[in-house]
Amino acid sequence: MNHYSKVGKLVRDRIPQIIREDGAEPVTYTAGPEEYRDRLRDKLGEEVAEFLTTDEESAPEELADVLEVVRALAADLGVDTDQLEKIREAKATERGGFADRIVWTGNH
């Protein structure tokens, strides 16, 4: 059970500075470890939803946002980018990737 308010959302580290540069004063606080992980998961859903609804021109930028959140989640789990890539490579070696565009419809 979460013991914090769901008011607000996790933002990139430089957002408060950017808000100040635009002439406003942001209200922020630093999330604790449990809240941070929960908000990262929320952020992943938010970024994936944005990617799914964007046009082709904006898709790479939205996909980069997804990747940024994935990397933050991995770091929170104690997995660095190199380790994450090794895990991905091992799964791709064992089960393949998605390049062949195979769609499975069941078994006979």
PEMO-V984112 format. One record per run of one state. SS is the DSSP state (hx for helix, st for strand, lp for the rest). FROM is the first residue (numbers start at 1). TO is the last residue. If there is no record, write none. Layout:
BEGIN
ss=<SS;SS>
from=<FROM;FROM>
to=<TO;TO>
END
This chain:
BEGIN
ss=<lp;hx;lp;hx;lp;hx;lp;hx;lp>
from=<1;15;22;33;54;56;77;81;96>
to=<14;21;32;53;55;76;80;95;108>
END
